[in-house]
């Protein structure tokens, strides 16, 4: 059996990308937080994300419990899996999992930075910190009914580059997640407005649209003062950079795009 690993800190979106990454590498099986997923479906195990506290979640993820370990080992043997991807927060963790499952040495380690952009990673961290959302790379209908109440939303279908459906994700809030931090969209808009209006040539922001789903985007409509010192394009670029810098500094979110729409121009004499 070929054994691969995907490693990265908690909350960076490893589980979010697991299905599409494994599909691209022709890896049919995934070990994620104590669960064996085979061809996009649960094959055995129990997700650590459903544990009642952090300690038992860690134990579940590294197959500390004998009955859990035996169930997953038997499923791996029964399915005659030729390659498998182990997901973990460190090389030490994935090595420990491979040893416990007795599936051989890991032949290739992938780091989350290799498969996700810094923008995607920072956005995943932001969502984890503010909303406490964890991803399970399984369709929501496969989640045990006793835990439906813990689900906060049904995730979306995952597609290959050719738009072939390869699986779904389910988003949950674990029991051991102690509360969330809520940042109002109004606060983000205030930051954007303050940043733009700090630029001498910007009179005001007439409209701000914020979209923080998937790759985060901001669209700002501006009213500008115009002088011969700078072109309109130059002013818009300064506003773009200011918005991106402020959002990164205050919220640790790398915006995918900052769209500037100049909808009013006031000629200002030098």
Buried (B, 14 or more C-beta within 10 A) or exposed (E): EBBBBBBBEEBBBBBBBBBBBBBEBEBBBBBBBBBBBBBBEBBBBBBBBBBEEBEBBBBBBBBBBEEBBEBBBEBBEEBEBEBBBBBBBEEEBBBBBBBBBEBEEBEEBBBBEEBBEEBBBBBBBBBBBBBBBBBBBBBBEEBEEEBEEBBEEBBEEBBEEEEEEBBBBBBBBBBBBEEBEEBEEEEBBEBBBEBBBEBEBBBEBEEBBBBBEEBBBBBBBBBBBBEEEBEBEEBBBBBBEBBBEBBBEEBEBBBBEBBBEBEEBEEBEE
